[in-house]
């Protein structure tokens, strides 16, 4: 009977330690939030690069590119706008190019 109690206690401790290690490893890292100005600028650039198929109806889809293309374009625009000073990208002049179709 004593063996079962010891085995259960050891399993319980091992499981608890494993759970603690997984929780510590999966904690999110800090991410800087983008500014409202950058978000608006990149949103406008993405809307210009990917116009809606039916004007005034964004649910109709885009005339150029897919949703994944739009997300990639937007994320690249944000990354370029938030580049450190001195790289030539922080002034917003190096926006991603419009998709070719």
C-alpha positions in Angstrom: 0.0 0.0 0.0 2.8 2.4 0.8 4.4 1.9 -2.7 1.2 3.1 -4.3 1.1 6.3 -2.2 4.8 7.0 -2.9 4.3 6.4 -6.7 1.3 8.6 -6.8 3.0 11.4 -4.8 6.0 11.2 -7.2 3.8 11.3 -10.3 1.9 14.2 -8.8 5.1 16.2 -8.2 6.5 15.4 -11.6 3.3 16.4 -13.3 3.1 19.6 -11.3 6.7 20.5 -12.1 6.2 19.7 -15.8 3.0 21.9 -15.8 5.0 24.8 -14.2 7.8 24.5 -16.7 5.3 24.5 -19.6 3.5 27.6 -18.2 6.8 29.4 -17.7 8.0 28.6 -21.2 4.7 29.7 -22.8 4.4 33.1 -21.2 4.1 35.8 -23.9 6.9 38.1 -24.6 6.4 41.9 -24.5 5.4 43.4 -27.8 5.4 47.1 -28.6 2.0 48.5 -29.7 1.9 50.5 -32.9 0.9 54.1 -32.8 -2.5 55.3 -34.1 -0.7 57.4 -36.7 1.2 54.4 -38.1 -1.9 52.3 -38.1 -4.0 54.9 -39.9 -1.2 55.5 -42.5 -0.7 51.8 -43.2 -4.4 51.1 -43.3 -4.9 53.9 -45.9 -1.9 52.6 -47.9 -3.3 49.1 -47.9 -6.8 50.3 -48.9 -5.2 52.2 -51.8 -3.1 49.2 -52.9 -6.0 46.7 -52.5 -9.2 48.5 -53.6 -12.5 46.7 -53.1 -13.9 44.8 -56.0 -17.2 46.7 -55.6 -16.8 50.3 -54.4 -18.3 50.8 -51.0 -18.6 47.1 -50.3 -15.5 45.7 -48.6 -17.3 42.3 -48.2 -17.1 41.8 -52.0 -13.4 41.2 -51.8 -10.4 42.9 -53.2 -9.7 43.6 -56.9 -6.0 42.9 -56.3 -4.6 40.2 -54.1 -5.9 38.0 -51.3 -6.5 38.6 -47.6 -3.1 37.1 -46.9 -1.5 39.6 -49.4 -3.2 42.5 -47.6 -2.0 41.3 -44.2 1.5 40.9 -45.5 1.4 44.4 -47.0 0.1 46.0 -43.8 2.6 44.2 -41.6 5.5 45.2 -43.8 4.2 48.8 -43.8 4.1 48.8 -40.0 7.6 47.3 -39.7 9.0 49.9 -42.2 7.3 52.8 -40.4 8.6 51.7 -37.0 12.2 51.0 -38.1 14.8 52.8 -36.0 16.0 56.2 -37.1 18.9 56.2 -39.5 17.7 53.3 -41.6 15.9 55.5 -44.1 12.6 53.8 -43.5 11.2 55.6 -40.5 10.1 58.6 -42.6 7.5 56.4 -44.3 9.0 56.8 -47.8 9.7 53.1 -48.1 6.2 51.6 -48.2 5.9 48.2 -49.7 5.2 48.1 -53.4 1.7 47.5 -54.6 1.0 43.9 -55.7 1.3 43.1 -59.4 -1.6 41.4 -61.0 
